[in-house]
Amino acid sequence: MKTEKELKNIVKSKYTKIAEQGKTENAASCCGATTASNKVYNIMMDDYSETDGYVSDADLGLGCGLPTHFAHINKGDTVIDLGSGAGNDCFVARHETGVEGKVIGIDFTPVMIKKARINAEKLGYNNVEFREGDIDDMPVSNDMADVIVSNCVLNLVPNKQKVIEEIYRVLKPGGHFSISDIVLVGNLPDALREDAEMYAGCVAGAIQKADYLQYISDAGFSNLKIQKEKPITIPEDILSKYLSPDMIKEFNTNSTGIFSITVYAEKPGTKPTKPKLNIAEIQEKTDSCCTPNSGCC
């Protein structure tokens, strides 16, 4: 059994390679990380192309849901995207927050951070920032995010419980998250579960759905709900790398299910009310000090 550090290094190496290849290659593989299927499958991803704020250059085809669709992001919010990749979900979130909000993407792959920053600079987005770091030890202060989103990333982290505890730490009281991820119902065959490449390909790193939801509850979150759920089918030409024909048949007919879920939960508490600008009062103060002859302007 590989250590957490070894698994993280495998994922970092795989996603460095992914950052350097095209969306078509990524979409034809399992979260972009395995050898492309002979058939062109979009195994995990949902289509972002009709989404406001979508930037095609930032879409590497790595997601398994549309968490920003369900995240209830408001103008002026501070949003954090965990495992931000080339910036796709950050730019969609930025459309929702507007120029008055702030979006922070966190990723531990330097090449992804570089790619995301280039995309943000091309777009002229001064309120979108990308930070290099682990999402189980975020480079972010306590109680500073209104909303956290993530798309097919927690399954890649060995210590998922720690990530969820970090999400709780970073969210403001009254803040919430919407996260799309891969979970299991039933046990994977050992060959899939133990293979490092399949770990980087999202499936082997997934945990039981019940355990995933329990971690969220144990961390102290409230109003937990599943916003969307869809089954995932792995093509046989990918499974054949790990399983015999008989094992594939058994895998496809037993009770094991692989699902993409989008989960929502809230951190208890009340968000502080954002002060509203009193335009008339500001104008009155400006007029009183900045008369034409005052010289203060």
Summary of the structure (lengths in Angstrom):
residues: 297
radius of gyration: 21.5
end to end distance: 68.9
largest distance: 90.6
contacts: 973
relative contact order: 0.14
helix: 37%
strand: 20%
